[in-house]
Structure formats: structure tokens, C-alpha cells
Amino acid sequence: MPSKRSRWNTSHRHDRLPPDWQRIRAEVKARANGQCQAKHHAKGCNGIGTDCDHIIPGDDNSLDNLQWLSSACHKAKTARETAARNSWYRKTRLHPVEKNPGSIPPGVGGTSPGTVD
């Protein structure tokens, strides 16, 4: 498994963190007494927090929006958020099924031009 540092290589999140992120992160950890704060612990959670997580995804780095999670709980939460976001993207990309405007059901629209009744 790649180190935590190398997992940032494909993310732009690090660039968006405030300059005092390490201080904020330490404050979140201290507030949690180093324990995982997940409401529902993931399989593999040992109760020891390792990751600072944004409760509501985005760039709100206020203490009210940050929690301390175990690696297992953080991974599970991120997977749930990613699945929900991907589902939303799929739904917004799909166009509604439309009938071909050239297909007219039988008995609708009269006779075709040039035909004799």
C-alpha cells in the first residue's frame, strides 16, 4: 500500500488546505483525545483516530466541520461519498428516453399524402 504522502500525488486537496492546517489538524486530534469519532464504525476500526476528515465534503476547514477518524472509518466514509457523487453524476448525464419523432402510432394523423382512401 502506498504511503499516505504518495496518495496525495493525484489529489489537489493539499493545495487547497489553509497554511495552518497542521495546527488545525492537531486541534481536532486533541479534541477527540486521539479516538475515532465515527458515528458508525467501519469493519476494521480499532477506535484509534489517524485521519482528519471533513464532515461535509468541500473546503470548509472550520473546527465544526472536522472530525477525527480511524483509517478504516475514513476510507469507508470516503467510499460512501464517492459512490453517492458518482450516482448523482450518472443520473445527471442520462437523457430521458424520447420517442423517435418520425414514428407515428397507427391510426394517428390521418392518411399519408398521395394515398387514396
ZIGI-V325220 format. One record per residue. N is the residue number from 1. SS is DSSP state (a for helix, b for strand, c for the rest). PSI is psi in whole degrees, -180 to 180 (NA if undefined). OMEGA is omega in radians with two decimals (none if undefined). Layout:
N & SS & PSI & OMEGA
N & SS & PSI & OMEGA
This chain:
1 & c & 136 & -3.13
2 & c & 155 & 3.11
3 & c & 160 & 3.13
4 & a & -40 & -3.09
5 & a & -42 & -3.09
6 & a & -24 & 3.10
7 & a & -18 & 3.10
8 & a & -12 & -3.03
9 & a & -31 & -3.12
10 & a & 6 & -3.09
11 & c & 146 & 3.05
12 & c & -1 & -3.09
13 & a & -43 & -3.09
14 & a & -37 & -3.14
15 & a & -24 & -3.10
16 & a & -5 & -3.14
17 & c & 148 & 3.14
18 & c & 159 & -3.12
19 & c & -29 & -3.12
20 & c & 29 & -3.09
21 & a & -41 & -3.11
22 & a & -37 & 3.09
23 & a & -45 & 3.12
24 & a & -46 & -3.14
25 & a & -44 & 3.13
26 & a & -37 & 3.12
27 & a & -40 & 3.10
28 & a & -43 & 3.12
29 & a & -44 & -3.14
30 & a & -41 & 3.13
31 & a & -34 & -3.13
32 & c & 0 & -3.07
33 & c & 31 & 3.10
34 & c & 3 & -3.09
35 & b & 152 & 3.09
36 & c & 130 & -3.10
37 & c & 14 & -3.12
38 & c & 140 & 3.09
39 & c & -36 & 3.10
40 & c & 112 & -3.06
41 & c & 139 & 3.12
42 & c & 158 & 3.04
43 & c & 132 & -3.13
44 & c & -4 & 3.10
45 & c & 127 & 3.12
46 & c & 5 & 3.11
47 & c & -7 & -3.14
48 & b & 120 & -3.14
49 & c & 143 & 3.11
50 & c & -19 & -3.00
51 & b & 139 & 3.04
52 & b & 124 & -3.02
53 & b & 142 & 3.01
54 & b & 119 & -3.13
55 & c & -52 & 3.03
56 & c & 118 & -3.08
57 & c & 147 & 3.13
58 & c & -157 & -3.06
59 & c & 21 & 3.07
60 & c & 103 & -3.09
61 & c & 22 & 3.11
62 & c & 153 & -3.12
63 & a & -30 & 3.12
64 & a & -21 & -3.11
65 & a & 12 & -3.12
66 & b & 143 & 3.09
67 & b & 161 & -3.10
68 & b & 120 & -3.07
69 & b & 155 & 2.99
70 & c & 163 & 3.13
71 & a & -42 & -3.13
72 & a & -44 & -3.13
73 & a & -38 & 3.12
74 & a & -44 & 3.13
75 & a & -44 & 3.14
76 & a & -42 & 3.14
77 & a & -44 & 3.12
78 & a & -40 & 3.12
79 & a & -41 & 3.11
80 & a & -44 & -3.13
81 & a & -40 & 3.13
82 & a & -43 & 3.12
83 & a & -42 & 3.13
84 & a & -43 & 3.13
85 & a & -43 & 3.13
86 & a & -38 & 3.09
87 & a & -43 & 3.12
88 & a & -44 & 3.12
89 & a & -43 & 3.13
90 & a & -45 & -3.12
91 & a & -38 & -3.10
92 & a & -21 & 3.11
93 & a & -29 & -3.07
94 & c & 136 & 3.09
95 & c & 149 & 3.12
96 & c & 147 & 3.13
97 & c & 125 & 3.13
98 & c & 147 & 3.07
99 & c & 148 & 3.07
100 & c & 124 & -3.10
101 & c & -18 & 3.13
102 & c & -10 & -3.13
103 & c & 114 & -3.14
104 & c & 128 & 3.14
105 & c & 150 & 3.13
106 & c & 141 & 3.11
107 & c & 0 & -3.14
108 & c & 134 & 3.02
109 & c & 7 & 3.07
110 & c & -157 & -3.08
111 & c & 160 & 3.10
112 & c & 150 & 3.11
113 & c & 141 & 3.08
114 & c & 0 & 3.10
115 & c & 152 & -3.12
116 & c & 134 & 3.12
117 & c & NA & none
